[in-house]
């Protein structure tokens, strides 16, 4: 059985017997491959990290190849080092490498259900260290990895001290803590642990004196006061707070409540049976140990009901996630454009998972590692609502296939699909039956029955958009004596329809919701959005849109793709685009603000010229011998789309 040791000298053992790896460069190459087990390490990276700016061999790739060949021999074929994708991949169980075994043990310790088990795991992990990682190697990359690993070791040691203090081992810790605080006098978490150990050992005076020395030193060297956690311990000592006494032996599971962060389920949710079934198929059951973690992105236009669907499904399947549910609104689209950063969301999740503030590592990467460690093996649902971009989501993804992630966004978040295998679920407007059910659930059934014509008109004006229907329901509830025909009349006016679909609450206002998507667009896409709303007809082709926008086809396609990604237009057929009726109204409104009348007129003239010239070319195709009709010059930037047989270089019919 092979074992590799990097937490000290770089060593390899088989069945407990050491193996002679060879000289420094060969040991460094092995160490590099072991730090990234089961992953391809490109040859160029190996050369850069092992030789750096030192004198390179005449054939660096050949030197790496030779050393790999020798490593294969000395390792006696017990591990595989394969050439793959211009690099080398060492196949090994991570637990066979002490560096990774340490991380695994620490992760298990931090999620252990009782302190005795946690202490044993922490001590086992720290016992793997035999000195500085990669001892004797003075190379930049190895030094950086050494620093990172050492920080993880120090954090694990502090975690162990917290556990031991909870176990009442303060007297045993005093000597070591005294040495540590002399070595690292400004570490406030360490100082707080030392104060607690002194106090519990019957030395409150020494604890208070140490606090005053530290406070003075912080002021002189850093110009700062002790942090809140250390101040709280100091105050507890001054008041002999009973909470500072040796705690009763309780399990970690009893101390930390199971997080149940989901908002309430939507009362008026209707329909969507196919979408619910798809969510259940992807997210419903925990994955196998080696499976990929299930991630689903619910995307669609503003007001289409993404969050409603996510919450309805989640509350229907709470039993599948007994270890809890985490939720955060990342404010990807909202007033002010104040996005919630991954770091902020992560700290909130760590708080919900019971991590004490002083136990949160300062480095974001370490926080992500702690978060994923806490969720490892747990059956938990993580709901990330109102996401703007993939970068908001990636740091918040658990690493365990037993967890499930549900994301809602107006954007497609293609990066999540590419990098993390997320499934995409795009929502369409409600069917006529579903829309009617949503309306009748919120309005007295007698009113609905009494005015079938008004109900049909209301549903037609809302065009299957759940938010619009809900706003109508809210307004009808506010004025229970008004006939429904009065609300239908408000929506009949195209210019005032968006204003009628408002409740007075800025968060429940269709125009406001659409504006947040609009303001997230690039300048070119925002300019195109309004002009596309002016185009007559139910849809528009890519070629026609290019003339309308005065853009080359390739650039028009990119602009339309951005609008499509934000679900402001839909490509319902290849190269044909359409807008939801209510989104079109907002686009027309934006056109009036963003484009002077002359620009709007020129855009429509280009579109008309496109249609006329394209139609004329098509009409001439079957009858090329007729006397040609002369057309005036097309508007500038109009690009007609002649039928394929009429394009330059194609033979004319009959020729």
C-alpha positions, -999 to 999 in steps of 0.1 A, spaced: 0 0 0 14 34 -11 16 64 12 29 98 5 41 124 29 44 161 21 39 176 56 76 176 63 102 160 39 88 148 6 86 110 11 70 79 -3 64 46 15 51 12 4 39 -11 31 56 11 56 90 9 39 105 42 26 112 45 -12 142 64 -25 126 89 -49 158 106 -60 171 141 -63 153 174 -55 137 181 -89 122 146 -91 108 150 -55 94 184 -65 77 170 -96 61 142 -75 50 167 -48 33 188 -75 14 159 -89 4 148 -54 -10 183 -45 -33 180 -74 -42 143 -74 -63 129 -102 -60 161 -121 -39 169 -152 -8 191 -145 5 207 -177 41 202 -185 46 239 -188 34 244 -153 57 217 -140 87 233 -157 78 268 -144 73 257 -108 103 233 -105 130 253 -123 115 288 -121 141 314 -133 170 290 -127 189 276 -156 166 254 -175 178 221 -190 183 222 -228 151 202 -233 127 210 -204 99 188 -217 124 160 -221 137 165 -186 101 163 -172 94 131 -193 126 115 -180 118 122 -144 83 109 -148 97 77 -163 120 73 -133 91 80 -109 71 53 -125 99 28 -119 106 37 -83 69 37 -75 68 1 -88 36 7 -109 15 9 -77 2 43 -88 -5 55 -123 11 86 -139 -6 90 -172 1 114 -201 -31 133 -208 -40 167 -224 -4 179 -226 3 171 -190 6 143 -164 -21 129 -142 -12 110 -110 -41 87 -100 -41 82 -63 -66 81 -34 -64 116 -17 -63 99 17 -30 83 7 -14 117 7 -10 132 42 -17 168 30 -52 157 18 -57 133 46 -52 162 70 -79 182 52 -103 153 52 -98 147 90 -103 184 98 -135 185 77 -148 155 96 -138 170 129 -157 203 122 -189 184 114 -186 158 142 -217 155 164 -199 154 197 -167 171 211 -150 139 221 -151 127 185 -141 161 171 -111 163 194 -99 128 184 -102 138 147 -84 171 151 -56 154 171 -52 127 144 -50 154 117 -25 176 135 -4 144 143 3 141 106 25 171 106 63 163 109 76 198 102 72 224 74 55 211 42 80 203 14 110 207 38 142 217 21 124 231 -10 128 269 -15 107 276 -46 80 302 -50 50 280 -57 60 255 -30 65 284 -5 30 297 -13 14 262 -8 34 259 24 20 291 37 -16 282 28 -13 247 44 3 262 76 -26 286 79 -50 256 77 -30 238 103 -31 268 127 -69 272 121 -74 235 129 -53 239 161 -75 268 173 -106 248 165 -92 220 187 -86 244 215 -122 255 214 -133 219 215 -110 211 244 -122 242 264 -158 229 259 -145 195 272 -132 212 304 -95 207 295 -85 243 303 -58 233 329 -41 210 304 -40 238 278 -25 266 299 11 258 294 8 255 256 -14 285 253 11 306 273 38 297 248 16 304 218 4 339 230 41 349 235 49 337 200 17 354 184 7 381 208 -18 399 185 -39 369 176 -72 379 193 -88 345 190 -59 328 206 -59 355 233 -96 349 241 -89 312 245 -60 320 269 -82 343 289 -109 316 293 -83 290 303 -69 314 329 -103 323 343 -115 287 346 -82 278 363 -90 302 391 -67 330 378 -91 359 368 -65 385 378 -39 371 355 -66 370 327 -75 407 332 -38 417 333 -31 399 301 -61 416 284 -48 451 295 -13 443 281 -28 432 248 -51 462 246 -22 485 251 -1 467 225 -29 468 199 -32 505 204 5 512 201 13 489 172 -20 489 152 -39 519 165 -68 496 172 -90 484 201 -96 447 208 -123 432 186 -159 425 198 -153 388 206 -123 395 228 -141 425 245 -170 402 252 -148 377 270 -132 405 290 -166 417 301 -177 382 311 -146 379 333 -153 413 349 -189 403 357 -181 366 365 -207 357 338 -220 321 345 -218 316 307 -180 315 310 -180 286 334 -172 251 322 -202 242 300 -223 211 304 -215 183 280 -239 187 251 -236 175 216 -230 198 187 -263 187 171 -281 200 202 -264 233 202 -269 243 166 -305 245 153 -312 230 119 -315 259 95 -349 264 80 -345 296 60 -370 292 32 -396 320 29 -433 310 32 -447 291 2 -468 312 -22 -505 309 -14 -518 315 -49 -495 291 -68 -512 272 -95 -503 248 -123 -468 241 -136 -471 202 -133 -445 196 -159 -420 219 -144 -426 205 -109 -420 170 -122 -387 180 -138 -375 196 -106 -384 164 -87 -365 143 -112 -333 164 -110 -333 175 -73 -356 150 -55 -332 123 -43 -297 126 -28 -269 117 -51 -246 87 -49 -212 94 -32 -194 98 -65 -222 116 -84 -224 152 -94 -243 176 -71 -277 184 -86 -281 221 -96 -311 236 -114 -315 271 -127 -351 283 -131 -349 312 -156 -375 333 -173 -389 368 -179 -396 393 -150 -428 383 -132 -430 349 -148 -431 331 -114 -396 318 -109 -394 322 -72 -430 310 -67 -422 278 -85 -389 273 -65 -406 279 -31 -437 258 -39 -415 228 -50 -392 232 -20 -420 233 6 -435 202 -11 -403 183 -6 -390 194 28 -388 157 39 -361 152 13 -338 177 30 -340 168 67 -307 185 75 -321 219 66 -326 245 39 -305 276 33 -319 306 14 -305 340 2 -319 367 -21 -288 379 -40 -306 410 -53 -294 404 -88 -323 426 -101 -337 452 -78 -338 489 -69 -304 505 -66 -286 477 -82 -270 466 -49 -259 430 -55 -253 408 -25 -217 396 -27 -208 359 -23 -188 368 7 -218 384 24 -241 355 16 -214 330 28 -211 347 62 -248 345 66 -248 308 58 -220 301 82 -240 320 109 -270 298 101 -249 267 104 -238 276 139 -203 288 133 -192 313 160 -179 346 146 -144 341 160 -142 307 143 -148 321 109 -114 322 90 -106 356 75 -97 343 41 -127 339 17 -113 307 2 -110 292 37 -146 303 45 -158 285 13 -139 254 24 -155 255 59 -189 260 44 -185 230 21 -171 209 49 -201 217 71 -225 206 43 -205 175 34 -227 144 36 -258 165 47 -291 163 29 -297 200 25 -313 224 0 -295 256 -9 -318 281 -27 -301 311 -43 -328 335 -54 -326 365 -79 -292 358 -92 -275 382 -118 -244 362 -128 -226 329 -123 -199 345 -103 -225 352 -75 -234 315 -73 -202 295 -77 -187 302 -42 -220 292 -26 -222 258 -42 -218 229 -17 -194 202 -27 -215 172 -16 -238 153 -40 -262 148 -11 -271 185 -13 -292 201 -40 -291 237 -53 -320 256 -67 -312 289 -85 -336 315 -99 -325 341 -124 -337 363 -152 -305 353 -170 -297 319 -184 -265 316 -164 -248 295 -191 -216 294 -170 -233 273 -144 -243 248 -170 -208 247 -186 -187 246 -154 -211 228 -129 -234 208 -151 -265 227 -140 -299 219 -156 -318 248 -170 -356 251 -166 -371 280 -186 -406 292 -176 -432 301 -202 -464 321 -195 -492 303 -178 -516 283 -200 -551 298 -204 -564 272 -178 -537 280 -153 -542 318 -157 -579 315 -152 -574 294 -120 -549 319 -106 -574 347 -112 -604 329 -97 -585 318 -66 -580 354 -56 -613 370 -66 -647 360 -53 -661 333 -75 -694 351 -78 -678 382 -93 -659 360 -118 -691 341 -128 -710 374 -132 -686 390 -157 -672 363 -181 -665 389 -208 -645 411 -184 -626 381 -171 -616 370 -206 -604 405 -214 -584 407 -182 -567 374 -189 -559 384 -224 -543 417 -213 -522 399 -187 -510 374 -213 -503 346 -189 -479 366 -167 -484 355 -131 -473 388 -116 -497 408 -138 -526 385 -129 -517 388 -92 -517 426 -94 -552 425 -110 -563 402 -81 -548 426 -55 -566 456 -71 -599 438 -73 -596 428 -37 -589 464 -27 -621 475 -45 -646 447 -39 -676 467 -51 -661 477 -84 -671 457 -115 -643 437 -131 -651 455 -163 -636 487 -147 -602 470 -143 -604 455 -178 -610 491 -191 -579 503 -174 -559 476 -192 -575 483 -225 -554 515 -229 -520 505 -243 -503 537 -230 -516 532 -195 -516 494 -192 -482 492 -174 -492 519 -149 -525 500 -142 -504 469 -134 -490 484 -102 -501 481 -65 -483 512 -51 -456 490 -37 -423 495 -57 -415 458 -53 -448 447 -68 -448 469 -99 -445 455 -134 -428 486 -148 -403 486 -120 -395 449 -125 -389 454 -162 -368 485 -156 -343 465 -134 -337 441 -163 -334 470 -187 -308 488 -166 -287 456 -164 -283 457 -203 -253 469 -222 -257 503 -239 -261 486 -274 -287 461 -261 -307 488 -243 -308 509 -274 -319 479 -295 -346 469 -269 -367 500 -275 -365 498 -313 -375 462 -314 -406 471 -295 -416 494 -324 -414 467 -350 -448 457 -363 -459 420 -363 -458 392 -338 -421 385 -344 -391 396 -364 -363 378 -383 -327 383 -376 -322 399 -410 -351 423 -405 -338 432 -370 -303 440 -384 -319 466 -408 -341 480 -380 -311 484 -358 -286 495 -385 -262 467 -375 -244 440 -394 -259 406 -390 -232 393 -367 -235 423 -344 -273 422 -344 -272 385 -334 -250 393 -304 -273 421 -293 -304 398 -296 -285 371 -278 -280 394 -248 -317 403 -248 -326 367 -251 -303 357 -222 -322 383 -201 -355 369 -213 -366 402 -228 -370 386 -262 -375 349 -271 -361 331 -301 -391 309 -307 -379 297 -341 -344 297 -355 -334 333 -362 -369 346 -354 -376 367 -322 -407 378 -304 -416 397 -272 -442 390 -245 -470 415 -250 -463 434 -217 -426 434 -223 -433 450 -257 -453 477 -241 -423 486 -219 -400 484 -249 -422 509 -267 -421 532 -236 -383 530 -235 -381 538 -272 -399 571 -265 -374 579 -238 -342 567 -255 -347 576 -291 -358 610 -306 -387 609 -330 -363 612 -360 -343 581 -350 -375 561 -345 -387 571 -379 -354 563 -396 -354 528 -379 -389 521 -392 -380 534 -427 -351 509 -428 -374 481 -417 -400 490 -444 -373 492 -470 -360 458 -459 -395 442 -463 -402 460 -496 -369 451 -513 -369 415 -499 -405 410 -511 -397 425 -545 -367 402 -549 -388 372 -541 -416 383 -565 -390 387 -593 -376 352 -587 -402 331 -606 -407 358 -634 -373 372 -642 -382 382 -678 -407 409 -668 -396 444 -673 -379 454 -640 -396 479 -617 -372 505 -604 -372 511 -567 -359 542 -550 -326 539 -530 -331 521 -497 -325 539 -464 -289 539 -452 -280 507 -434 -310 488 -448 -299 453 -457 -325 435 -478 -325 397 -477 -330 383 -512 -341 347 -517 -312 323 -518 -314 318 -557 -311 356 -562 -280 361 -541 -248 373 -559 -232 344 -579 -264 323 -581 -277 314 -616 -309 331 -626 -339 309 -633 -340 298 -670 -304 308 -676 
